[in-house]
């Protein structure tokens, strides 16, 4: 009961001090957001206090705590019809800045070439085709074709949405396949 009375008495004081701080923070963010120069806008955001960080500077023993002075916020210049120069480019066009400094993964292989050793008489749904490089690919699209080829050259190429196709010299169309070995 005593806590409720103390809380009820302190609530107006808390609201009176918190609301201006929230309004001030919104004004500060709006001021930073309105700065057209990216470097100046970043500097404005960098000057903002972190959430949960105290804005009270540590004081010497026995001295009263004093709020740290806030850094001035740069305001955007008034529109004068002049165009400010563009800042220098930090990265090459099309570069992904979020991966900067991390090891780059190898580019995916778009196709491989090999051959089917021996006599090849075609394929049917779910058949397995062993290539000379040791890879085994299974037909996944349900097609079938007859062929009468000896050591045909093949190319396994990437398709859309992670699919693969087996291009066999002298046979059309190419079956959709997936690697199983």
PECORVEN-V206155 format. One record per residue. N is the residue number from 0. PHI is phi in whole degrees, -180 to 180 (* if undefined). OMEGA is omega as a letter, one per 30 degrees, with the letter a starting at -180 (none if undefined). D_LAST is the distance of its C-alpha to the last C-alpha in Angstrom with 1 decimal. Layout:
n->{N,N}
phi->{PHI,PHI}
omega->{OMEGA,OMEGA}
d_last->{D_LAST,D_LAST}
//
This chain:
n->{0,1,2,3,4,5,6,7,8,9,10,11,12,13,14,15,16,17,18,19,20,21,22,23,24,25,26,27,28,29,30,31,32,33,34,35,36,37,38,39,40,41,42,43,44,45,46,47,48,49,50,51,52,53,54,55,56,57,58,59,60,61,62,63,64,65,66,67,68,69,70,71,72,73,74,75,76,77,78,79,80,81,82,83,84,85,86,87,88,89,90,91,92,93,94,95,96,97,98,99,100,101,102,103,104,105,106,107,108,109,110,111,112,113,114,115,116,117,118,119,120,121,122,123,124,125,126,127,128,129,130,131,132,133,134,135,136,137,138,139,140,141,142,143,144,145,146,147,148,149,150,151,152,153,154,155,156,157,158,159,160,161,162,163,164,165,166,167,168,169,170,171,172,173,174,175,176,177,178,179,180}
phi->{*,-65,-62,-61,-67,-66,-64,-64,-74,-85,-59,-61,-68,-63,-65,-65,-89,-79,-62,-63,-66,-66,-64,-65,-64,-65,-63,-64,-64,-64,-64,-66,-63,-84,-77,-76,-76,-59,-66,-68,-65,-64,-62,-63,-66,-65,-78,-72,-70,-74,-62,84,-82,-79,-93,-96,-75,-65,-108,-69,-58,88,-93,-71,-74,-123,-66,-70,-69,-80,-72,-66,-99,-72,-98,-65,-68,-67,-67,-120,89,-89,-100,-77,-66,-72,-69,-64,-69,-88,-142,-65,-58,85,-77,-94,-67,-69,-99,-59,90,-90,-62,-86,-72,-66,-67,-67,-75,-86,-162,-131,-121,-159,-148,-98,-70,84,-82,-119,-108,114,-145,-141,-57,68,-73,-108,-120,-94,-96,-65,-83,97,-75,-122,-120,-111,-71,-115,-96,80,-85,-148,-147,-100,-147,-136,-124,-115,47,-70,-76,-133,-130,-99,-125,-74,-114,-78,57,79,-89,-132,-126,-106,-88,-110,-57,90,-130,-130,-80,-89,-76,-79,-135,-137,-81,-116,-142}
omega->{a,l,a,l,l,a,l,l,a,a,l,l,l,a,a,l,a,a,l,l,l,l,l,l,l,l,a,l,l,l,l,a,a,a,a,a,a,a,l,l,l,l,l,l,l,a,a,l,l,l,l,l,a,l,l,a,l,a,l,a,l,l,l,l,a,l,l,a,l,l,a,a,l,l,l,l,l,a,a,a,l,l,l,a,l,l,l,a,a,a,l,l,l,l,l,a,a,l,a,l,l,l,a,l,l,l,a,l,a,l,l,l,l,l,l,a,l,a,l,a,l,a,l,a,l,l,a,a,l,l,a,l,l,l,l,a,a,l,a,a,l,l,l,l,l,l,l,a,l,a,a,l,l,l,l,a,l,l,l,l,l,l,l,l,l,l,a,l,l,a,l,f,l,l,l,a,l,a,l,l,none}
d_last->{73.7,74.7,71.2,71.4,74.7,73.5,70.3,72.4,74.8,71.9,70.0,72.2,72.0,68.2,67.9,70.5,68.6,65.0,65.6,66.9,64.0,61.5,63.5,63.6,59.9,59.3,61.8,60.1,56.7,58.2,59.9,56.6,54.8,57.5,57.2,55.7,54.9,51.4,52.5,55.8,54.0,51.6,54.5,56.3,53.4,53.1,56.8,56.3,56.4,53.2,53.2,54.6,56.0,59.7,61.9,64.6,65.0,65.6,69.3,71.3,72.6,75.6,75.0,74.0,70.5,70.4,67.7,65.9,66.8,64.2,63.2,64.5,62.1,62.1,63.1,61.9,64.6,66.7,65.7,67.7,65.9,64.5,60.8,59.4,57.2,53.5,51.9,49.8,46.1,44.2,40.8,39.5,39.4,36.1,35.2,34.1,36.8,35.1,32.4,35.2,34.9,31.4,28.6,27.0,23.3,21.6,21.6,18.5,17.0,18.2,16.5,14.8,16.1,14.9,15.8,14.8,16.3,19.1,20.6,19.0,21.0,19.6,17.5,18.5,17.6,14.2,13.3,10.0,10.3,8.9,10.3,12.5,10.9,7.9,5.5,4.9,7.1,9.3,13.0,14.6,18.1,19.6,20.8,21.1,22.5,23.8,23.6,24.8,23.2,22.6,20.0,19.9,19.1,16.6,16.4,13.9,16.4,16.9,19.2,21.5,20.7,17.1,16.1,14.3,15.7,14.9,18.2,18.9,22.2,24.8,23.3,24.2,23.2,19.7,17.4,15.8,12.0,9.4,5.8,3.8,0.0}
//
